[in-house]
Amino acid sequence: MKKIVGKLIAASLIASTAMFTVAGCGKGAEPKTEGASAETAATDTAKHTEADTASGEKVKIYYPTYRVGAHASAAAEKEILDEFNKQFGDKIELVVEELPSDQAYVEKMKVLAASNDLPDIVEGKNGIIDLAIQNGQAADLLSYVEKDSAYKAEIGEDAIKASMRDGKLYNIPYASQLIGYFYNKDLFANAGIQPAKTWDEFMSNCEKLKAKGIVPLALMTGENAWTTNLILASIIGTDGEEGNKFMNTKNSDSYENSSVIKGLTMIQKMLKEYTTSDAIGAIYANAANNFLQENTAIIANGPWMTPDFSDPEKSKPGLDKKVGVALFPEDGIVSQFEVGFMVCTKDQAKMDAALTFLKFRTGAYAQKVMLEKGGALPLTANIEMSEEYKSENPLIGDLIKLGGAAKYKYSNLDNTAFSSVIDTFAVNYPELALGSLTPEDMAKKMTEAAAKNK
């Protein structure tokens, strides 16, 4: 009965979502590449597909994406999909379903995972991968990667190692992450401050900004509390050896430790005193807009946001000249690989076609497009930034240098915690901010949420 209900819900969601087929898209301009070209990537990948059936019919595979519309990676996604269609459209019909936001994507994929109806290629973010593995929908990709030495080199040993689970490889990352925080240099100068070296100094900076009538932090408690939880993870991950170990451990079963409680105590004060009036219940778009419109001095976020700083439709004119990037206090930085994509089909023809797409979507060509059009850092150092890109995007170069100098490196909560834990933040952060929930109580609720996965 649960499976039937799940299928009905999934069908309803699918019916309400617009779909289009990339096979009908125009080719567009030839992408500029260095190193591995689109044609080289296509040629190498084509050796590994049996997508062209004996009858000559195209194999149809389904791929949902939230990188559409105003999303920071929408332009990169479109270029990659257009190029894939140009190279493989005669054999593979890639049906793309557009979902309006990260959250809409996660919610729908979780429903489909619960009813064993996931599409052929799925991003495993925010616990989707856990559901797909539990239900036996995610394919083990290790043997396919091992058979293709060229592709294996493009994604790199580190990304493979970081993605392994019990000796199996269920997902392929498409980018790496280095995340510090962006700050408005003019607003910092107005308050007479510099990026903080310690967390005490960070809180002092917030107080000095507030005294000047400047809202310090672009926080949010809605969705996965992304910008807020990057700060929480950084407080924990820089809290000595134990805190750093905790933030590098997947699927912890308890959050009732001094590092987490310290972090929640500081977040409580930030939500009460150092953020915008709309932070409670805010989604990512609200937090981002507050920084882009210079309503706040600081936002914790990744390099994919950098194109927005010079986008006149998103930011105040000249913002890109005012933004700096910094390590978190105690020389901390979020450093990890994106969860990446899974193949969720058992049909052999679809499997071959999905693997062709997966290798193209995560290979050298796509990594370069994601870097130069989406600000996503590549998986290996073999994907070099052009001199033009470096000159136009100095923040990316600064962030990479900071990453090399960081003392503490750690993952974020989305990558380490069970999805049931992430789901608690939207409910518990407002209560924490109001004082009706103590940091200790919230840590206990996180532990209780983790126990649901046992």
C-alpha positions in Angstrom: 0.0 0.0 0.0 2.9 2.4 0.8 4.4 1.7 -2.6 1.1 2.3 -4.4 0.6 5.6 -2.5 4.1 6.7 -3.3 3.6 6.0 -7.0 0.4 8.0 -7.0 2.1 10.9 -5.3 5.1 10.7 -7.7 2.7 10.5 -10.7 0.9 13.6 -9.4 4.2 15.5 -9.1 5.4 14.4 -12.5 2.1 15.5 -14.1 2.5 19.0 -12.6 6.1 19.5 -13.8 7.0 20.8 -17.2 9.3 18.6 -19.3 11.2 19.1 -22.5 13.4 17.0 -24.7 17.0 18.2 -25.2 17.2 16.3 -28.5 15.2 19.1 -30.1 17.5 22.0 -28.9 19.6 24.0 -31.2 23.4 23.4 -31.3 24.2 27.0 -30.3 27.7 28.4 -30.4 30.7 26.1 -30.4 32.0 26.1 -26.8 35.5 27.5 -26.1 37.6 24.9 -24.4 41.2 24.2 -23.4 42.7 20.8 -22.7 40.1 18.2 -23.3 37.7 19.4 -26.0 34.0 18.6 -26.3 34.8 16.5 -29.4 37.6 14.6 -27.6 35.3 13.9 -24.6 32.6 12.7 -26.9 34.9 10.5 -28.9 36.3 8.9 -25.8 32.9 8.4 -24.2 31.4 7.0 -27.3 33.6 4.0 -27.1 31.7 2.9 -24.0 28.1 3.0 -25.1 25.8 0.5 -26.6 23.0 3.0 -26.7 22.3 2.5 -30.4 20.0 -0.5 -30.4 19.8 -3.1 -33.2 16.7 -1.5 -34.5 18.4 1.9 -34.8 16.0 3.6 -32.4 17.2 6.1 -29.9 17.4 5.1 -26.2 15.4 7.5 -24.1 16.8 8.4 -20.6 15.4 10.8 -18.1 17.4 13.5 -16.3 15.9 16.0 -13.8 17.7 19.2 -13.0 17.2 22.3 -10.9 20.0 24.3 -12.7 17.5 26.3 -14.7 16.2 29.9 -14.8 18.1 32.2 -12.4 20.2 29.4 -10.9 23.9 30.2 -10.8 24.8 27.2 -12.9 21.9 27.4 -15.4 24.1 28.7 -18.2 26.7 26.0 -17.7 24.1 23.3 -17.5 22.5 24.4 -20.8 25.8 24.5 -22.6 26.7 21.0 -21.4 23.3 19.5 -22.3 23.3 21.2 -25.7 26.8 19.9 -26.4 25.8 16.4 -25.3 22.9 16.5 -27.6 25.0 17.6 -30.5 27.4 14.7 -29.9 25.0 11.9 -29.0 21.6 13.1 -30.1 21.5 10.6 -32.9 21.6 7.7 -30.4 20.3 9.0 -27.1 17.2 11.0 -26.4 17.8 12.9 -23.2 14.6 14.0 -21.6 15.2 16.8 -19.2 12.8 17.7 -16.4 13.1 21.2 -15.1 12.4 21.7 -11.4 12.3 25.2 -10.0 14.7 25.0 -7.1 17.1 22.8 -5.2 14.4 22.1 -2.6 11.8 21.1 -5.1 14.3 18.7 -6.6 15.1 17.1 -3.3 11.5 16.8 -2.3 10.5 15.2 -5.6 13.4 12.8 -5.8 12.8 11.6 -2.3 9.2 10.8 -3.2 10.3 8.9 -6.3 13.0 7.1 -4.3 10.4 6.0 -1.8 8.3 4.4 -4.6 11.4 3.0 -6.5 10.7 5.3 -9.4 13.8 7.4 -9.6 14.8 8.7 -13.1 17.8 7.2 -14.9 20.3 9.8 -13.8 19.9 11.5 -10.4 21.9 13.8 -8.2 22.3 12.3 -4.8 22.3 15.5 -2.8 20.6 15.9 0.6 20.2 12.3 1.4 18.7 11.2 -1.9 21.7 8.9 -2.4 21.0 7.2 1.0 17.4 6.4 -0.1 18.5 5.1 -3.5 21.1 2.8 -1.9 18.7 1.5 0.7 16.1 0.7 -2.0 18.7 -0.9 -4.3 18.1 1.6 -7.0 21.6 3.1 -7.2 24.0 1.2 -9.5 27.6 0.4 -8.4 29.7 2.4 -10.9 33.1 1.2 -9.8 33.7 -1.4 -12.5 32.7 1.0 -15.2 35.1 3.6 -13.9 37.9 1.1 -13.6 37.5 0.0 -17.2 38.1 3.5 -18.5 41.5 4.8 -17.5 41.1 8.1 -19.3 37.8 8.9 -17.6 39.1 7.7 -14.3 42.0 10.2 -14.6 39.5 13.0 -15.3 37.6 12.5 -12.1 40.7 11.6 -10.1 41.5 9.2 -7.3 40.6 11.6 -4.5 37.1 12.1 -5.8 36.6 8.3 -6.2 38.0 7.6 -2.7 35.8 10.3 -1.1 32.7 8.8 -2.8 33.2 5.1 -1.9 30.8 3.4 0.4 31.5 0.0 1.7 33.7 -0.8 -1.3 31.2 0.5 -3.8 30.9 3.6 -5.9 27.3 4.8 -6.2 27.9 8.4 -7.3 30.4 10.4 -9.4 31.1 14.0 -8.3 30.9 16.7 -10.9 32.9 19.4 -8.9 34.9 20.0 -5.7 34.0 22.5 -3.1 36.1 25.1 -1.3 33.8 27.3 0.8 34.8 30.3 3.0 32.7 33.4 3.3 32.3 36.5 1.1 32.3 39.9 2.7 31.6 43.5 1.6 34.9 45.3 1.9 33.3 48.8 2.0 31.0 47.8 4.8 33.9 46.2 6.7 35.9 49.4 6.3 33.0 51.5 7.5 33.0 49.4 10.7 36.8 49.4 11.0 37.2 45.7 10.8 39.1 43.0 9.0 38.2 39.3 8.5 38.4 37.6 11.9 41.1 35.2 12.9 39.2 33.8 15.9 35.5 33.1 16.5 35.5 35.6 19.4 36.8 38.2 16.9 34.1 37.2 14.5 31.4 37.9 17.0 33.1 41.1 17.9 33.1 42.1 14.2 29.4 41.4 14.1 28.8 43.7 17.1 30.9 46.5 15.4 28.9 46.1 12.2 25.6 46.3 14.1 26.8 49.4 16.0 27.3 51.1 12.6 23.7 50.2 11.5 25.0 47.4 9.2 23.4 44.0 9.4 26.3 41.5 9.7 25.0 38.2 8.4 22.9 36.8 5.5 21.4 33.8 7.3 18.4 31.6 6.6 16.4 28.9 8.4 14.3 27.6 5.6 15.1 24.7 3.1 18.4 23.2 4.4 19.5 26.4 6.2 22.4 26.5 3.8 24.2 29.7 4.7 23.6 29.3 8.4 24.8 25.7 8.5 28.0 26.5 6.7 28.8 28.7 9.7 27.7 26.1 12.1 29.8 23.4 10.4 32.8 25.8 10.5 32.4 26.5 14.2 32.4 22.7 14.8 35.0 21.9 12.3 37.6 24.3 13.7 36.9 23.3 17.3 40.2 21.4 17.7 40.9 17.9 16.7 37.6 16.4 18.0 35.4 19.0 16.4 37.3 18.6 13.1 37.0 14.8 13.3 33.3 15.2 13.9 32.8 17.3 10.8 34.7 14.8 8.7 32.5 11.9 9.8 29.5 10.8 7.8 26.2 9.9 9.4 27.0 10.6 13.0 24.4 9.1 15.4 24.8 11.7 18.1 25.1 15.5 18.1 25.2 15.9 21.9 28.9 17.0 22.2 30.6 20.2 23.2 31.6 21.2 19.7 28.0 21.0 18.3 26.6 22.7 21.4 29.2 25.5 21.2 28.2 26.0 17.5 24.5 26.1 18.2 25.0 28.6 21.1 26.8 30.9 18.7 24.2 30.4 15.9 21.5 31.2 18.4 23.0 34.6 19.1 23.6 35.3 15.4 20.0 34.5 14.6 18.8 36.8 17.5 21.1 39.7 17.0 23.2 39.7 13.8 21.0 38.9 10.9 18.1 40.2 8.9 14.5 40.4 10.1 13.5 37.9 7.4 16.1 35.3 8.2 13.6 33.1 10.1 11.9 31.1 7.5 14.1 32.5 4.7 15.2 30.4 1.8 18.5 30.7 -0.1 17.2 33.3 -2.5 16.4 35.6 0.4 19.8 35.2 2.0 21.6 35.7 -1.3 19.6 38.7 -2.2 20.4 40.4 1.1 24.1 40.1 0.4 23.8 41.0 -3.3 21.8 44.2 -2.5 24.3 45.1 0.2 21.8 44.7 3.0 24.3 42.5 4.8 28.1 42.4 5.2 28.8 38.7 5.1 27.5 35.5 3.4 28.9 32.0 3.8 28.7 30.5 0.3 30.7 28.8 -2.4 32.4 30.1 -5.6 29.4 29.4 -7.8 28.0 32.6 -6.4 30.8 34.8 -7.8 29.1 35.4 -11.2 26.2 37.0 -9.4 28.4 39.8 -8.0 28.7 41.3 -11.5 25.2 40.5 -12.7 23.2 43.7 -12.9 20.0 41.8 -12.7 21.0 40.4 -9.3 23.4 42.8 -7.7 23.9 46.4 -7.0 26.2 48.0 -9.6 29.8 47.7 -8.7 29.4 45.0 -6.1 32.0 42.8 -7.7 34.6 45.4 -6.9 33.6 45.4 -3.2 33.6 41.7 -2.4 36.4 39.9 -0.7 36.7 36.2 0.3 38.0 34.9 3.6 38.7 31.7 5.5 36.4 31.0 8.5 38.0 31.9 11.8 40.8 29.6 13.1 41.8 29.2 9.4 38.9 26.9 8.5 37.4 26.0 5.1 34.8 23.6 3.8 36.6 21.3 1.5 34.8 18.4 -0.1 33.5 16.8 -3.3 30.0 17.3 -4.4 27.8 14.2 -3.9 27.3 14.0 -7.7 25.3 11.8 -10.0 23.9 8.3 -9.7 22.6 5.9 -12.3 19.3 4.4 -11.3 18.2 1.9 -13.9 18.6 -1.8 -14.4 17.7 -1.9 -18.1 21.0 -2.5 -20.0 20.3 -0.2 -22.9 19.3 2.6 -20.6 22.3 1.8 -18.4 24.7 2.1 -21.3 23.1 5.4 -22.4 23.1 6.7 -18.8 26.7 5.9 -18.4 27.5 7.8 -21.6 25.7 10.8 -20.3 27.3 10.4 -16.8 30.8 10.4 -18.2 30.1 13.4 -20.4 28.4 15.3 -17.5 31.2 14.7 -15.0 34.2 14.5 -17.4 36.9 17.1 -18.2 34.9 19.1 -20.7 31.9 19.5 -18.4 34.1 20.3 -15.4 35.7 23.2 -17.4 32.3 24.5 -18.4 31.0 24.3 -14.8 34.1 26.2 -13.7 34.0 29.0 -16.3 30.3 29.5 -16.4 29.1 28.2 -13.0 32.1 28.9 -10.7 32.2 25.2 -9.6 35.8 24.1 -9.0 37.0 21.0 -11.0 37.7 17.6 -9.5 41.4 17.7 -10.3 44.2 20.2 -10.9 44.4 19.0 -14.5 41.5 21.4 -15.4 43.3 24.7 -15.7 41.7 28.1 -15.6 42.4 30.3 -18.7 44.3 33.5 -18.1 41.2 35.4 -19.2 39.1 33.6 -16.6 41.6 34.3 -13.8 41.7 38.0 -14.6 37.9 38.2 -14.7 37.4 36.1 -11.6 40.0 37.0 -9.0 37.9 35.7 -6.1 38.2 32.2 -7.4 42.0 32.4 -7.4 42.0 34.0 -4.0 39.8 31.2 -2.7 42.1 28.5 -4.1 45.1 30.2 -2.4 43.1 30.3 0.9 42.3 26.6 0.6 46.0 25.8 0.4 46.7 27.8 3.6 43.8 26.5 5.7 44.6 24.7 8.9 41.2 23.0 9.3 39.4 21.4 6.4 36.0 19.7 6.8 32.7 18.8 5.1 29.4 20.6 5.5 26.4 19.2 7.2 24.6 18.4 4.0 27.4 15.9 3.1 27.8 14.4 6.6 24.4 14.3 8.3 21.5 12.0 7.6 18.7 13.8 5.6 16.5 13.4 8.6 18.9 15.6 10.6 18.9 18.3 7.9 15.1 18.3 7.8 15.1 19.3 11.5 16.8 22.7 11.0 13.8 24.4 9.4 11.7 23.5 12.4 14.2 23.9 15.2 16.2 27.0 14.2 13.2 29.4 14.7 12.6 27.9 18.2 16.3 28.3 18.9 16.2 31.9 17.8 13.2 32.6 20.0 14.8 31.0 23.0 12.1 28.4 23.4 14.7 25.7 22.6 18.2 25.6 24.1 21.3 24.6 22.2 21.4 21.4 24.3 17.8 20.6 23.5 18.4 21.2 19.8 21.4 18.9 19.8 19.2 16.2 21.4 16.6 16.7 18.7 19.3 16.2 16.0 20.4 13.0 17.7 16.8 11.8 17.8 16.5 12.6 14.1 19.6 10.6 13.3 18.2 7.6 15.2 15.4 7.4 12.6 17.9 5.9 10.2 18.8 2.9 12.3 
